[in-house]
Amino acid sequence: MNWVPILLDKEHKEIVIESLCYLVKEGRAKVFCFVLMDTHFHLIWQVMGDHKKEAVQRDFLKFTAQQILKNLRNIKSTLLNDLLVEAKDRKYQVWERNSLSVELHHAKVANQKIEYIHYNPVEAGICKLPEEYKYSSAKFYETGEKTFDWLTHYDE
């Protein structure tokens, strides 16, 4: 699958943000860290209670994909052509089917992943400091400012 800049549109980033907020408010997940790039996103989360990780992830990805596709159709975006797939069960593919999932059993590994995630926009040349990037939890970790009230600090 090609890396399509599906999240270049701020409206699409907001769909992901609102969906993460919903998962937290419904008690389905805790979100510890994230960054939304133009072509992908990174997320450190924990599925809560009796919820199954596969089900929460499936619902999140399915809902956000449907909303993004709806918006792309409404604005008649040419990105739709880049998302076309020859699959029996769908016409478009927004998210990668088998996204990478890594268990974080140790604080050292978690802190390395958080730093990697937060430095994605810096490496991409979007900003000089991670906390300058709006669509990230970096500012929360650097300053304690909770722009996204649904975030939980990893150390909590």
Summary of the structure (lengths in Angstrom):
residues: 156
radius of gyration: 15.8
end to end distance: 36.8
largest distance: 47.5
contacts: 388
relative contact order: 0.17
helix: 44%
strand: 12%
